[in-house]
Amino acid sequence: MLPLGPNPIIHYVLSHLSSNGFHDIIIIVGYLKDQLMGYLGDGSRFGVRITYVVEPEGVAFGTAGSLKLAAHLLSETFLVVQSDTISEISLTEMVHFHSERGGEVSVSLTEVEDPSLYGVAVLGRREEIVKFLEKPAPGTALSNLASTGFYILEPDVVDYIEDEKWDFARDLFPYLMRVGEHLFGFASKSFWVDVGELKGYLRGVGWVLGKLDQDAPIDARAVGNSKPRVFVRGNVRMGQRVQISGPSWFDNDAVIGDDVKIQPGTVLEEDSQIRSGTYLDQTVTFRHTKIGSNCSVKSAIIGERATVGNNVTIDRAIIGQGCTLGDRAKILPGGRLWPNTRVEADATVDGIMAVPRDKSFYFDTGLGQYSGILASSIGEFLEALKIVPLESLEYHIGRRDFEKWTKDVLGSIQLADNIRTLRRSQSKGEELRHQLVDFVVEWAETVSSPQETSDQQKRPTWPLTTV
């Protein structure tokens, strides 16, 4: 539901499916399901028919494991699509390819510069996949053909899924190949981007904005003399000496102060307020955002209701909803601020995920026995794990406190699952400390990276459609 200019991501996913002739859609929903279902309805305004399947709460499904929930609806050849992928890949041609090859699975592939970031396929005769590697080590990949997250499957493939936590690239595809089933790779050079991380999201925004000249909403209008053009919707107020360049999009009640300079690729969602002298470049501000005077914001996402003070610098960063940044704060490249986090004036954030004080983790050594150590960021949490007494680690893991905090505050089901597995292994002492640190380091590196995340690290909503 994140906006890509005038519409949320799912709008462009369903529009792509509809334009390729896919009209019967099954969507497996979990997180924020009511918001998604309320927006999409029955799908009629997209020219499709939607059936919803709801993930039960408290169960962590993998990307392939979730198909089990819809197994009773999958009696024909079907297409799986990630809901955070924007593409111009011809799905119609992919269907013809799958039919001609006669295999159990066809995987859409695209050439990438760094194969180590993706699931990579090695093709043999007739484009059959002879090897599938998930995130091969840098310099070791035998191919630069990466999976795009479009899969055509025969219905009996679902029977091979043995665990609800199974993922396509990590579990299902290698298993199918071991048992002798045939998988084929449909290579395409068409536009494709994973918008599930900052760099890809901004690239997806650029793709949408670049099409506004031909596909602007009916209630939008062009302003200024920029080419590509700048489009606005509703009442947008601009001060004096404002410089704007397109393609860009400004929504209703956006307010732009005097001497503001806005570069291409910028989106101001509803009721965004940009004060005088501020510079925005390839930046998306969500609804009800306030950015102060003389700020510099480049390649960034500013979450809903965030407030940015004066003379703030933000570069290649994500600011969560409800955050408050004090005057002269600096958010360095790779910075990630958790929702409702406050950054004090003159502070610098360097690649950590901060959390609000009331969501901090307090380390105890027993019931009511505070150790004097708390964590208000992922960096502080990691450092605390290295130094707190062992009885504190054993106390909290036994009570499932680490699992609850990483899931509810950090929002990582994957990290919570890893910690749950560690708890069940009954590790103790320094071994427990070492494994906890390793899990957190691996996760922190993933979420702080500006690169694409892999198949199993996402919790997508899955649109499925019969072929």
Secondary structure, DSSP 8 states (H G I E B T S, - for coil): --EETTEEHHHHHHHHHHHTT--EEEEEE-TTHHHHHHHHTTSGGGT-EEEEEE--TT----TTGGGGGGGGG--S-EEEE-TTEEE---HHHHHHHHHHHT-SEEEEEEE-S-GGGSEEEEE-GGGBEEEEEES--TT--S--EEEEEEEEE-GGGGGG---TT--IIIIIHHHHHHTT--EEEEE--S-EEETTSHHHHHHHHHHHHHTHHHH--TTEEEESS-SS-EEEES--EE-TT-EE-SSEEE-TT-EE-TT-EE-TT-EE-TT-EE-TT-EEES-EE-TT-EE-TT-EEES-EE-TT-EE-TT-EEES-EE-TT-EE-TT-EE-TT-EE-TT-EE-TT-EE-S-EE--GGG-EEEEEETTEEEEEEESBHHHHHHHHHHS-HHHHHHHHHTTHHHHHHHHTS--HHHHHHHHHHHHTT--HHHHHHHHHHHHHHHHHHHH-SS---GGG----EEEEE-
